[in-house]
Amino acid sequence: MNVYQWLCVLGIPSLIAAVFGFLGVQYKQLKALKLGLQALLRDRLLQAYEYYTGRGWATYEEKQNVCNLYDQYEVLGPNGIMEVKHNEFIHLQDHP
């Protein structure tokens, strides 16, 4: 018997296929979690943007909170229009 036949007898090719299948599922789940988190952060940022720009001002603490959310959102990938909205938000007045 050659090495490949011994590996087949021991079930190594099946084990390798199972490991790669498991890793594929884990990758898909991780990607879904990342995209879901990004969508939630984007929604929250848009809500904050609409609220504070409608009000016309935001305190320093409110700006810090939104900036923290934006920093994490930005790490997750391309952000498109959110960068423009964020820049508008940080230039709001600090008081009414």
C-alpha positions as CSV (number, residue, x, y, z in Angstrom):
1,M,0.0,0.0,0.0
2,N,1.2,3.5,-0.8
3,V,0.9,6.5,1.4
4,Y,-2.3,7.8,-0.2
5,Q,-4.0,4.4,0.3
6,W,-3.0,4.5,4.0
7,L,-4.4,8.0,4.3
8,C,-7.7,6.9,2.7
9,V,-7.9,3.9,5.1
10,L,-7.4,6.3,8.0
11,G,-10.1,8.7,6.6
12,I,-7.7,11.7,6.3
13,P,-9.1,13.0,3.0
14,S,-12.6,13.0,4.5
15,L,-11.3,14.7,7.6
16,I,-9.7,17.4,5.5
17,A,-12.9,17.9,3.5
18,A,-14.9,18.2,6.7
19,V,-12.4,20.8,8.1
20,F,-12.6,22.9,4.9
21,G,-16.4,22.6,4.9
22,F,-16.6,23.7,8.5
23,L,-14.2,26.7,7.8
24,G,-16.4,27.7,4.9
25,V,-19.5,27.8,7.0
26,Q,-17.7,29.8,9.7
27,Y,-16.4,32.3,7.1
28,K,-20.0,32.8,5.8
29,Q,-21.3,33.3,9.3
30,L,-18.5,35.7,10.2
31,K,-19.1,37.7,7.0
32,A,-22.9,37.8,7.8
33,L,-22.2,39.1,11.3
34,K,-19.8,41.8,10.0
35,L,-22.4,43.0,7.4
36,G,-25.2,42.9,10.0
37,L,-23.1,44.9,12.5
38,Q,-22.2,47.4,9.8
39,A,-25.9,47.8,8.8
40,L,-26.9,48.4,12.5
41,L,-24.2,51.0,13.0
42,R,-25.1,52.7,9.7
43,D,-28.8,52.8,10.8
44,R,-27.9,54.2,14.2
45,L,-25.5,56.8,12.6
46,L,-28.2,57.9,10.2
47,Q,-30.7,58.2,13.0
48,A,-28.3,60.3,15.0
49,Y,-27.5,62.5,12.0
50,E,-31.1,63.2,11.3
51,Y,-31.9,64.0,14.9
52,Y,-28.9,66.3,15.6
53,T,-28.9,68.1,12.3
54,G,-32.7,68.6,12.7
55,R,-32.1,70.0,16.1
56,G,-29.2,72.1,14.8
57,W,-26.7,71.3,17.5
58,A,-25.1,68.5,19.5
59,T,-23.1,68.6,22.8
60,Y,-19.5,67.6,23.0
61,E,-20.5,64.3,24.6
62,E,-23.1,63.5,22.0
63,K,-20.5,64.2,19.2
64,Q,-18.0,61.9,21.0
65,N,-20.6,59.1,21.1
66,V,-21.5,59.4,17.4
67,C,-17.8,59.7,16.5
68,N,-17.1,56.5,18.4
69,L,-19.8,54.7,16.5
70,Y,-18.5,56.1,13.2
71,D,-14.9,55.0,13.9
72,Q,-16.1,51.4,14.4
73,Y,-18.4,51.6,11.4
74,E,-15.5,52.9,9.2
75,V,-13.2,49.9,10.3
76,L,-15.8,47.5,8.9
77,G,-15.5,48.6,5.4
78,P,-16.5,51.2,2.7
79,N,-18.8,53.8,4.1
80,G,-19.9,55.9,1.1
81,I,-22.3,58.6,2.0
82,M,-21.7,58.2,5.7
83,E,-18.4,60.0,5.5
84,V,-20.1,63.2,4.1
85,K,-22.8,63.0,6.7
86,H,-20.2,62.5,9.5
87,N,-18.3,65.5,8.4
88,E,-21.5,67.6,8.4
89,F,-22.3,66.3,11.9
90,I,-19.0,67.1,13.5
91,H,-19.3,70.7,12.3
92,L,-22.6,71.3,14.2
93,Q,-22.7,73.9,16.9
94,D,-22.1,72.7,20.5
95,H,-25.1,74.4,22.0
96,P,-28.5,75.9,20.8
